[in-house]
Amino acid sequence: MATLSIETIQTRVTKSDDDTWSRTLQLAKRGEDLYAHAQASYTLAHTATIDSAEYVTFVDTLTRVSD
């Protein structure tokens, strides 16, 4: 019987133009997290964004089917 695993990754990214280094690091970390999950056979199922005045938060939902 197949089992469905669901994981979520939340990444908060600054919108400040004065803090581009932090934004770059935050986006790089998100990429690393997504890559690590892909290596573990997870598939990106959905990405939602939550926008605020200072930040945008990415909520990535990943799934994996295992036997």
GROMACS elastic network, one bead per residue, 0.5 to 0.9 nm:
[ bonds ]
;  ai    aj funct       b0    kb
    1    66     6  0.85992   500
    1    67     6  0.59837   500
    2    65     6  0.63574   500
    2    66     6  0.54715   500
    3    64     6  0.81050   500
    3    65     6  0.55647   500
    3    66     6  0.52390   500
    3    67     6  0.61294   500
    4    63     6  0.68450   500
    4    64     6  0.57507   500
    4    66     6  0.65803   500
    4    67     6  0.89474   500
    5    42     6  0.85043   500
    5    62     6  0.82241   500
    5    63     6  0.55394   500
    5    64     6  0.51153   500
    5    65     6  0.63304   500
    5    66     6  0.78742   500
    6    42     6  0.85298   500
    6    61     6  0.70117   500
    6    62     6  0.57258   500
    6    64     6  0.66337   500
    7    37     6  0.89162   500
    7    42     6  0.84942   500
    7    60     6  0.82162   500
    7    61     6  0.58582   500
    7    62     6  0.51715   500
    7    63     6  0.63706   500
    7    64     6  0.85844   500
    8    59     6  0.66457   500
    8    60     6  0.54386   500
    8    62     6  0.60957   500
    8    63     6  0.88102   500
    9    30     6  0.81404   500
    9    33     6  0.76819   500
    9    34     6  0.81400   500
    9    58     6  0.78236   500
    9    59     6  0.57075   500
    9    60     6  0.51222   500
    9    61     6  0.66595   500
    9    62     6  0.81048   500
   10    30     6  0.83477   500
   10    57     6  0.66846   500
   10    58     6  0.56148   500
   10    60     6  0.64520   500
   10    61     6  0.89779   500
   11    26     6  0.72168   500
   11    27     6  0.79425   500
   11    29     6  0.82781   500
   11    30     6  0.63128   500
   11    56     6  0.82915   500
   11    57     6  0.54697   500
   11    58     6  0.51389   500
   11    59     6  0.66208   500
   11    60     6  0.83909   500
   12    26     6  0.72851   500
   12    27     6  0.88079   500
   12    55     6  0.64033   500
   12    56     6  0.58383   500
   12    58     6  0.63943   500
   12    59     6  0.87936   500
   13    22     6  0.80176   500
   13    23     6  0.57264   500
   13    24     6  0.86970   500
   13    26     6  0.58629   500
   13    27     6  0.70130   500
   13    54     6  0.86338   500
   13    55     6  0.54436   500
   13    56     6  0.53678   500
   13    57     6  0.60889   500
   13    58     6  0.79096   500
   14    17     6  0.85020   500
   14    19     6  0.73776   500
   14    20     6  0.81853   500
   14    22     6  0.72642   500
   14    23     6  0.55749   500
   14    26     6  0.81414   500
   14    54     6  0.60885   500
   14    56     6  0.65592   500
   14    57     6  0.87136   500
   15    18     6  0.87723   500
   15    19     6  0.79520   500
   15    20     6  0.83601   500
   15    23     6  0.74155   500
   15    53     6  0.79295   500
   15    54     6  0.54982   500
   15    55     6  0.51961   500
   15    56     6  0.68828   500
   16    19     6  0.54476   500
   16    20     6  0.70655   500
   16    23     6  0.81661   500
   16    54     6  0.67083   500
   16    55     6  0.79719   500
   17    20     6  0.58068   500
   17    23     6  0.89063   500
   18    21     6  0.85847   500
   19    22     6  0.55907   500
   19    23     6  0.64852   500
   19    24     6  0.88317   500
   20    24     6  0.60579   500
   20    25     6  0.86182   500
   21    24     6  0.51173   500
   21    25     6  0.62885   500
   21    26     6  0.86472   500
   22    25     6  0.50671   500
   22    26     6  0.60453   500
   22    27     6  0.85693   500
   23    26     6  0.50742   500
   23    27     6  0.61515   500
   23    28     6  0.84835   500
   24    27     6  0.52758   500
   24    28     6  0.60849   500
   24    29     6  0.86234   500
   25    28     6  0.50033   500
   25    29     6  0.61155   500
   25    30     6  0.86412   500
   26    29     6  0.51472   500
   26    30     6  0.63453   500
   26    31     6  0.87820   500
   27    30     6  0.50338   500
   27    31     6  0.63114   500
   27    32     6  0.87062   500
   28    31     6  0.50562   500
   28    32     6  0.62474   500
   28    33     6  0.86853   500
   29    33     6  0.61472   500
   29    34     6  0.86054   500
   30    33     6  0.50984   500
   30    34     6  0.61885   500
   30    35     6  0.85299   500
   30    58     6  0.87628   500
   31    34     6  0.51640   500
   31    35     6  0.60517   500
   31    36     6  0.85694   500
   32    35     6  0.50484   500
   32    36     6  0.60842   500
   32    37     6  0.86422   500
   33    36     6  0.51738   500
   33    37     6  0.63199   500
   33    38     6  0.86465   500
   34    37     6  0.52233   500
   34    38     6  0.61717   500
   34    39     6  0.86959   500
   34    42     6  0.87037   500
   34    43     6  0.89964   500
   34    44     6  0.79606   500
   34    60     6  0.84382   500
   34    62     6  0.86565   500
   35    39     6  0.62191   500
   35    40     6  0.87263   500
   36    39     6  0.51021   500
   36    40     6  0.65084   500
   36    42     6  0.87914   500
   37    41     6  0.65594   500
   37    42     6  0.52994   500
   37    43     6  0.77364   500
   37    44     6  0.88015   500
   37    62     6  0.78771   500
   38    41     6  0.50279   500
   38    43     6  0.61790   500
   38    44     6  0.80044   500
   38    62     6  0.88055   500
   39    42     6  0.72244   500
   40    64     6  0.84582   500
   41    63     6  0.84369   500
   41    64     6  0.61685   500
   41    65     6  0.83099   500
   42    45     6  0.89513   500
   42    62     6  0.58076   500
   42    63     6  0.52204   500
   42    65     6  0.80410   500
   43    61     6  0.85285   500
   43    62     6  0.52919   500
   43    63     6  0.53086   500
   43    64     6  0.62851   500
   44    47     6  0.77837   500
   44    60     6  0.70506   500
   44    61     6  0.61087   500
   44    63     6  0.65909   500
   45    60     6  0.76637   500
   45    61     6  0.55769   500
   45    62     6  0.52236   500
   45    63     6  0.63969   500
   46    59     6  0.81897   500
   46    60     6  0.58865   500
   46    61     6  0.51895   500
   46    62     6  0.71082   500
   47    58     6  0.66792   500
   47    59     6  0.56101   500
   47    61     6  0.62697   500
   47    62     6  0.89596   500
   48    57     6  0.81805   500
   48    58     6  0.58566   500
   48    59     6  0.51676   500
   48    60     6  0.65422   500
   48    61     6  0.84429   500
   49    56     6  0.65665   500
   49    57     6  0.54948   500
   49    59     6  0.61859   500
   49    60     6  0.87186   500
   50    55     6  0.83480   500
   50    56     6  0.56001   500
   50    58     6  0.65829   500
   50    59     6  0.79058   500
   51    54     6  0.82585   500
   51    55     6  0.63867   500
   51    57     6  0.64751   500
   51    58     6  0.88970   500
   52    55     6  0.53355   500
   52    56     6  0.60057   500
   52    57     6  0.82716   500
   53    56     6  0.81591   500
